[in-house]
Amino acid sequence: MMIPNSSHFNGAWKLAAVTIVVLLVSVPMMLQSLSLGFNKTKDVQIKDAPVGFVDANGSSSGSDSSGQCLDLDSNQEMDSLVANARQIFITMPAKAGGTSMKDFTKLCMKKAVHDNILSREELWKDYLVDSLHVQSIIASHLYHEANFLRLVKSPSRETLMIHTHREESSRVASAVKQIAQSICGFRGGEYSNQNQTTTKFNVQKNNTHCILDEGSFVNEIAANSAEVGFSTHRLLTCQSYKAIQENAPQLVFLHYKQVDKLQKLLAKHHCPELLDELPIRANMAEDKSLKVLLHKKGTDEARNSVDVEEWLHAKGPAMEWTLKLRRDASCQAKTFHMEDELFACPDETLRVTSASIDRW
């Protein structure tokens, strides 16, 4: 029997020891490498989240508004906002469902406040002291940026501001038709003097048709008068968006065509006896039966007249820039981005937050 050489025996042990050390060092490194690989995979998955991904903090990776859209059905988030608000302000520019909402509010609250009170600061103190129980819902057109800023800068956890919105070109077209009807009907303070209005616009009318001088009518539009001037861009300005960011009011934008659904939610909590009578509608286009035509001065009215609807269809896109109707506008890009999100919502209702403004 051979006895192993002690030097060979010691060498084998040294080799085994080195092997063990190498394994002890390399295995953790391999595990760490695998762990890093998994982390990298997770990072890629987060970066590749679909457009509209909303994280736990409410941040969105894209322009999808799914995290901010509100459902107008009963027992949804908008219902909860209405239920928990002790004071609700409903605001709008001209031609954005305002008259219908003001008529609804008058019936719901069983008391009328001064028309467009949120634009009449001189009436506010009288409103406050008029009665112990102030109206929980106030609907009002807003005329200027300052009216909007006053509400945005007075936030409260018990106050909800709902602003009905209409795309500006559509709103202007509706405003132009409204002015035409007011002229032909001699309505409103500036058109009520029949002799002056007839002379200024060369009004020719019967029971079904009304013809106006095109040049004089265009001058009236260019003056930014009445409904044309009470515009979206007067209210939604750079200062307005900045104020929303800094003050974070409870603010909801709602497309004007959704006011019927809004009325149902408001009635549910404030005047349930009205539910069977809804919706309340007023100043609708279908209510205006008089056909308005425009003609060039000094020409035969019949042969050279065009329906105001056709006139707007042909000249609408050029009208806003030739007449500089948006001359006071600012931060329109934010409004366009807001509209993209608003119109993408199933109920066209969008909760606006400081994060929303950052995204726009």
Secondary structure, DSSP 8 states (H G I E B T S, - for coil): -----HHHHHHHHHHHHHHHHHHHHHHHHHHHHHHHHHHHHHHHHHHT--TT-B-TTS-BSSS--TTTB---STTSHHHHHHHH-SEEEEEE-TTSSHHHHHHHHHHHHTS---TTGGG-GGGHHHHHHH-SS--SEEEEE--SHHHHHHHHTS--TTEEEEEEE--HHHHHHHHHHHHHHHHHHT-STTT--HHHHHHHHT-EE-SSEEEEEHHHHHHHHHTT-HHHHS-HHHHS-HHHHHHHHHH---EEEEEGGGHHHHHHHHHHHH-GGGGGG-----S-GGG---EEEEE-TTS-TTTTEEEHHHHHHHHHHHHHHHTTTTTT---HHHHHHHHHHHHHSTTSEEEE-HHHHHH-
